[in-house]
Amino acid sequence: MSSMNSTGFNGETSYIGRPQPKAVFDLLKPLRQKIDNFEIQQPRTAHFIAKLIPAQCPFERTIKFGKRTLLQIPPLCKFNPVYDELIGLRFRALCFLVDRCGEDISAYC
């Protein structure tokens, strides 16, 4: 066993004796799972989701006076704790419309 040294096999760091990361309680985990597990089965539902969830963040703004920029508001959607799940749901709805229904989704982009 000459390959085993103080750091483990082949230079890998051993995790024995290290404190494990604490489990963090996520209040929104059930909602995230429900959104991720939502199955789209009707074209009407897919159209509704594609219309409901915007393709770009609607909160990003640039406020100008004449040619001068007075204020620029950054996209705040990333602060939404379920943003990634909602974008994934919208993507699944659009894929459903293209793959199963054969529709053109250029109106939603």
WOFENBEL-V448253 format. One record per residue. N is the residue number from 1. RES is the residue in three letters. SS is DSSP state (~ for helix, > for strand, _ for the rest). OMEGA is omega in whole degrees, 0 to 359 (NA if undefined). D_FIRST is the distance of its C-alpha to the first C-alpha in Angstrom with 1 decimal. Layout:
BEGIN
n = {N,N}
res = {RES,RES}
ss = {SS,SS}
omega = {OMEGA,OMEGA}
d_first = {D_FIRST,D_FIRST}
END
This chain:
BEGIN
n = {1,2,3,4,5,6,7,8,9,10,11,12,13,14,15,16,17,18,19,20,21,22,23,24,25,26,27,28,29,30,31,32,33,34,35,36,37,38,39,40,41,42,43,44,45,46,47,48,49,50,51,52,53,54,55,56,57,58,59,60,61,62,63,64,65,66,67,68,69,70,71,72,73,74,75,76,77,78,79,80,81,82,83,84,85,86,87,88,89,90,91,92,93,94,95,96,97,98,99,100,101,102,103,104,105,106,107,108,109}
res = {MET,SER,SER,MET,ASN,SER,THR,GLY,PHE,ASN,GLY,GLU,THR,SER,TYR,ILE,GLY,ARG,PRO,GLN,PRO,LYS,ALA,VAL,PHE,ASP,LEU,LEU,LYS,PRO,LEU,ARG,GLN,LYS,ILE,ASP,ASN,PHE,GLU,ILE,GLN,GLN,PRO,ARG,THR,ALA,HIS,PHE,ILE,ALA,LYS,LEU,ILE,PRO,ALA,GLN,CYS,PRO,PHE,GLU,ARG,THR,ILE,LYS,PHE,GLY,LYS,ARG,THR,LEU,LEU,GLN,ILE,PRO,PRO,LEU,CYS,LYS,PHE,ASN,PRO,VAL,TYR,ASP,GLU,LEU,ILE,GLY,LEU,ARG,PHE,ARG,ALA,LEU,CYS,PHE,LEU,VAL,ASP,ARG,CYS,GLY,GLU,ASP,ILE,SER,ALA,TYR,CYS}
ss = {_,_,_,>,>,_,_,>,>,_,_,_,_,_,_,_,_,_,_,_,_,_,_,_,_,_,_,_,~,~,~,~,~,~,~,~,~,_,_,_,_,_,~,~,~,~,~,~,~,~,~,~,_,_,_,_,_,_,_,_,>,>,>,>,>,_,_,>,>,>,>,>,>,_,_,_,~,~,~,_,_,_,~,~,~,~,~,~,~,~,~,~,~,~,~,~,~,~,~,_,_,_,_,_,_,~,~,~,_}
omega = {180,181,181,178,185,180,180,180,175,175,179,180,179,180,179,178,178,178,178,177,180,177,180,178,182,180,185,182,178,178,178,180,179,178,181,183,181,179,178,184,182,176,180,177,180,177,180,180,181,178,184,183,183,179,180,181,182,185,180,183,170,182,183,172,187,178,182,176,180,186,175,180,182,177,184,182,180,177,178,185,178,182,183,180,179,178,176,177,178,179,178,178,179,177,177,181,180,187,185,185,180,183,174,183,182,178,182,183,NA}
d_first = {0.0,3.7,5.4,5.8,8.8,12.0,13.5,11.0,9.5,11.1,13.4,14.9,16.7,16.1,19.4,19.0,21.9,23.9,27.4,28.1,31.1,34.2,35.9,39.1,42.1,43.7,47.4,47.8,44.9,47.3,49.6,46.8,45.6,49.2,49.8,46.6,47.3,51.0,51.9,54.8,56.9,60.4,61.5,63.7,60.8,58.9,62.0,62.4,58.8,59.0,62.3,61.2,57.9,58.7,56.8,56.9,57.0,60.8,60.5,59.8,63.0,64.4,67.7,70.0,73.4,75.0,72.3,70.5,67.4,68.1,65.1,62.0,60.4,56.8,55.6,55.1,53.6,50.0,50.9,51.6,48.7,49.1,49.9,46.8,47.6,51.3,50.6,48.2,51.0,53.5,51.3,50.9,54.7,55.4,52.9,54.8,58.1,56.9,54.9,56.9,60.3,60.4,62.0,62.2,60.5,61.7,64.1,61.1,59.4}
END
